[in-house]
Amino acid sequence: MTCTRYLAIDPTTAGFAYVVFESPDRLVDWGLATGRSDAEWTHRLESLISLYAPEVLITEDGTGTRRGRRAVTFLEGVQTIALLRSLWTVHIPKRKVFEAFPGAKGKHDIAESLVERFPELRPRLPRKRQAWTSEDARMRIFDSLALIAAHLATDIHTS
C-alpha cells in the first residue's frame, strides 16, 4: 500500500495550526506555529515542508468565509509556496468537513470524534467553547485534521 503524506494548515490570529498525516492512518506531527510577522509564519511553513516533504497540502477553501485580511494574505502565500514546491493542493469547503462527520453539531463534536480515532490528541482537546468565550487556538489543530479527514472521505480532486 502506498503512503501519502499530507500537511494541513489553518491560519490563526497569531500564526497557523498544522497537522502532518500519513495515510492510511498515522499522525506524524501537529501543533501551533506562531510568530510576530508573516515572514516568520512563512519561514515556519517552509521548514515544515522541508522537514516532512508532504505530497499534498490542504487548506480550507476560504470562499465565503469570514477570514481576516492577514489570514487571506497568508493563505495566498501558502498557495505560492505550494506552486513553487510543486505540491498538490486541496482546498476543502467548510461544508465538506461537516459532511465528513455526520451528526456533528459543531467543531467540538468533530474534535471529540477525532480524539476517539487519535487518542494522542486528547491532551490538546480544549473544553467546549461557551457562547461568550473566544475559541481556544488549539481547536485549529483539530480543524486542520478535520480538513484531512474530509479530503480522505470525499473525492475532491487535487490541483
C-alpha positions, -999 to +999 in steps of 0.1 A: +000+000+000+013+034-009+016+060+018+008+096+011+019+124+034-004+153+039+002+187+055-029+206+065-028+241+078-053+265+093-044+302+100-049+316+134-046+352+146-010+346+157+002+321+131-012+288+120-021+253+132-008+223+113-012+186+111+011+162+093-007+129+084+005+098+066-021+076+050-036+052+057-040+063+094-009+078+111-005+112+127+031+123+123+031+158+139+008+185+149+010+219+166+007+256+165+032+277+147+033+313+160+052+344+151+051+381+151+052+386+113+040+369+081+077+363+073+080+342+105+049+322+095+062+316+060+096+305+073+079+281+097+057+267+069+087+262+046+106+245+074+076+220+079+075+213+042+113+207+041+112+185+072+082+164+063+082+165+025+044+162+021+029+153-012-004+171-006-010+205+011-045+210+024-062+243+034-098+254+039-115+269+009-118+304+021-146+313-003-175+328+016-158+325+050-150+354+074-112+353+074-092+384+083-070+401+057-039+387+073-051+351+071-062+356+035-028+370+026-011+341+044-032+316+025-023+333-008+014+329+002+008+293+010-006+287-025+025+304-039+048+282-018+029+251-029+032+260-066+070+267-062+075+234-045+052+215-069+029+203-041-006+191-049-030+215-032-065+208-020-090+234-007-118+220+014-151+239+018-163+240+054-195+222+044-174+192+033-159+190+067-193+187+083-204+162+057-174+140+067-187+140+103-224+131+101-242+140+133-216+166+144-234+198+155-202+219+158-165+219+158-162+205+193-182+174+182-158+169+153-128+174+176-142+148+200-147+124+171-111+129+161-098+123+196-116+089+196-097+080+164-064+096+176-062+094+214-028+110+214-045+143+207-066+142+239-043+165+258-048+191+231-086+190+232-099+223+246-130+225+267-162+231+248-165+267+240-192+288+256-211+314+235-194+342+254-158+329+252-134+331+223-122+299+206-091+282+221-063+283+195-057+246+200-091+239+182-073+249+150-052+217+153-085+197+151-097+219+123-065+210+103-070+173+109-107+176+100-096+190+066-076+159+060-104+136+071-128+155+048-104+151+019-100+114+025-137+109+029-146+126-004-134+125-040-122+161-041-096+164-068-062+180-061-049+209-082 
